[in-house]
């Protein structure tokens, strides 16, 4: 036999605090039923989406838990739902499914395999070391790094170029770079490639930079006269950086 707590309170002299708890329980029960009814009605609508169903289930779970704990909770604490006047306001107060997905997807992103220098002066020391190994002016390496990635070792372009000097995966493999997100490996590979281009084009900086950005095949077949605007802007950025570094 079930006993209605609201009818029971009418038979006995129930303290005011206990009556408040019972009233809250009844309120939660009504709100919970309203949420479920709202869900059922929306499920009948053709524009219903999976996202909405997830949201409503979250709300139902919150309401059910609140109803379970409110009867035996502390009498002086504020009702969790006291500030909400409508189902819609309650829905907006909870985490959306997209927020939950973003939270966990970002937390599951793989970390770089090796520590990344956080300060530009650490990258500067690496550039000085690489410049000595490959015999390329450190100012030129700096200018390319600044134009390519703005000193971000984790940079990835829309085309898939990676790291400080924005090496394409196939180019990195040819240069012996195993991890393009490792700053030292990326700098060494990119600087070697830049040195190869300078030697191929007899020290002509414009040709070397255009080939670095646009590809050797395009430069060889079409010449600098047919460079796309993106490559023209790239040359201008690198040469401006270089002028400021000298």
SULNOR-V575543 format. One record per helix or strand of 3 or more residues. SS is the DSSP state (h for helix, s for strand). FROM is the first residue (numbers start at 1). LEN is the number of residues. Records with the same first field share a line. If there is no record, write none. Layout:
SS=FROM-LEN, FROM-LEN
//
This chain:
h=5-7, 16-28, 50-21, 87-6, 97-11, 120-15, 138-12, 169-6, 183-18, 205-10, 216-7, 224-3, 229-17
//
